[in-house]
């Protein structure tokens, strides 16, 4: 295999903004407020912040440390990094890195489709396409008509499919230009624009007053989201949802940060960019994300209407409720445009990043050039994305397995590799190499023992309380097990699960082929 010059980050701020762009996405502004409101409100923040401090942040440090180390050997994806870290002692551990490729791709399959909705709605806001709609049910019918190409508002799928094509092309155009000239350059422009837009929208919500009912105040609106329901903490699914949300929003457990870190130099600081990007993400999620859509919904629709919106799911909250809010505001067309443009920008900064692990895998392990990598991955993503576009229930199923379950599972693999291959002392030294920052020593046992044990406990708790029901496609209702999906959804759900298993098997075969004649590195 010919020696090639690897791409690299051009500046420290570029690394931080790219990592923050990877983390800040639809999960911050759409997924977080809905998930929190449905899972105990303020009580949800207990497992959420525990997951951040004891899972996401330590895993973020582990990913950056292992990624920088693997980059010394020319590896840019999880299998290669795991192989470099473990060396000849445990060569089979590289197969644990398979979820660092398939998980990211799996999220992209449906994520890019949802991104295209935000682009469409930003255009619809300016053109007044939904301006006359007055109820959530009718707005839901508008979304359904847009996606299905039938009903009162759209007579074909051409509009939805056209926005999908534009969004898909935009993602691969950025990725095609590489790390420094593509992702870094894009994030340097997009991230400041995203922060400014989010702050402006938050200020607008906080200055709305009581436009409908004097009793529906901002204090009560914030209380709707943050007032705790501690009974929710008894459910293993709530803890798994909290971990999945933290993983989803900070982008740990996907394999992206691991890949990004491989483009650092051998003695570049990892603590500062890793920590800075993580806390920027938390600011966007907990402060900005939680201060826009749910409070605004409460101010216009009150507690009952907001509860219905939240129960309608993440996407129902975004596309059934927020357009109605903008219809009630002065200058609502421009505010609606700004909101959905914000979501689109946040979505693209994340989705371009989750393509990089699979592209890096083909580049580093098979010697493909950038054009060939983008072509191969693009064709695969384009084909499988149609399962999310046309399959009934596929988006929610992919979101659960690739995100809520897949990210903590791969995070557990990462923690085990870090602890057993680096070891506590060497891992601590590698983490601080090149850094002027020093972590408090109490984080050392957290990284070594608490994080992997906590991840194992969450996954085991989910399996014991809710997981087995999800696997058999059942749920408890009125004291008995009932189907989790409709008859029309079940074939699509089974197809999605088989796809996930097939992706894992295929990636394992690719890993085996790539390493067949490769000597193991010295770790």
ZILINDA-V543659 format. One record per run of one state. SS is the DSSP state (2 for helix, 1 for strand, 0 for the rest). FROM is the first residue (numbers start at 1). TO is the last residue. If there is no record, write none. Layout:
SS&FROM&TO  SS&FROM&TO
//
This chain:
0&1&11  2&12&23  0&24&25  2&26&38  0&39&40  1&41&41  0&42&43  2&44&71  0&72&77  2&78&86  0&87&90  2&91&127  0&128&135  2&136&148  0&149&157  2&158&176  0&177&178  2&179&206  0&207&217  2&218&226  0&227&227  1&228&228  0&229&229  2&230&234  0&235&235  2&236&250  0&251&255  2&256&261  0&262&270  2&271&291  0&292&292  2&293&311  0&312&313  2&314&328  0&329&331  2&332&366  0&367&369  2&370&390  0&391&393  2&394&422  0&423&423  2&424&432  0&433&441  2&442&471  0&472&473  1&474&477  0&478&479  1&480&483  0&484&486  2&487&515  0&516&523
//
